[in-house]
């Protein structure tokens, strides 16, 4: 009985640690916006960003496919991001 009680207490504590370790969508949003806007290549300050349950959707326009891919890589590196829905559109600048 003593070991069972100890096991229950440990499981409860583990659950509490996991719950507190999760990053909020607002925190993820702030970090993604900041990182995309501060990247000298992507210059993503004008992107629309939404976060739901750790999944980030980014929308906007970039000039090259490489920039679209870089924006996704930057977003994936943000702590707490579980997935990225990259809806960026590639439109080369007109001459």
N, C-alpha and C positions, 0 to 999 in steps of 0.2 A: 504494500500500500504506500509506503514511504517513497519508493522509486517511481510509482505511478504519479504521485503528487508532484515530485520533482520534475518528471517529464512534462507534465502539464504546464508547470510554471515556465520551464525552458521554452516550450512551444509558444506560449503566450508572449514571452519576451522577444523571441525571434520574429513573431508576427508584428510586434510593435516596431521593431527596428526596420523591418522591410517597409512598413507603412510610412515611417518618417523619412526613409531614404528616397522615396519617389519625388521626382521634381515636378512642380506644378506646371500646368500649361502656360500660365502667365510668365513664369520664370523662363521657360523655353522660348516663348514668343520674344521676350526682351532680348535674350541672348542671340537668337537667330537674326532679328532685325539689326542689332548692333554689328554682328560679324559680317553680314552681307553688305551693309552700308559702308563699313570700314575697309572692305577689300578693294585694293586699288584697281583690280581688273574688272571685277563683277560690278562694282558701284551700284549695289542693289538697294539703295535708299528708297527707290520708288516702287519696289515690289510690294505686292499684297501678300501678307503672310497670315495664315490661320493655323491654329493648333487645337487639336481635339484628341484627348487621351494619348498625348505624346506623339501623334502623327501630324507632321507639318505639311501644309499645302503652300506652295509658293507659286505666285502668278505674276506675270509681267513680260517684258520684252528685253531680249539681249541681241547683240549683233552677230554672235558666233555660237556654234554648237559647243565649242570648248568652254565658253562662259556659262552656258546652261549646265554643263556637266560639273564645272567648278562650283557653281552655286549649290548644287546638290551635295557635293562632297563636303563643303563648308557646313551645310545644314546638318548632315549626318553626324558630324563631329561634336555637335552641341550635346552636352550632358542631358540625358533624359529623353532624347529623340528616339522614338521607336520605329519610325518610318518616314519616308518623304514622298509626297505626291508632287512631282515636278511638272507643273503646267506652264513653265516658261515657254515663250514663243520666240523662235529665232527669225529675226528680220534684219538682214544686212542694211546698213545705212546707205541711202541713195546718194549717188555722186553728184 
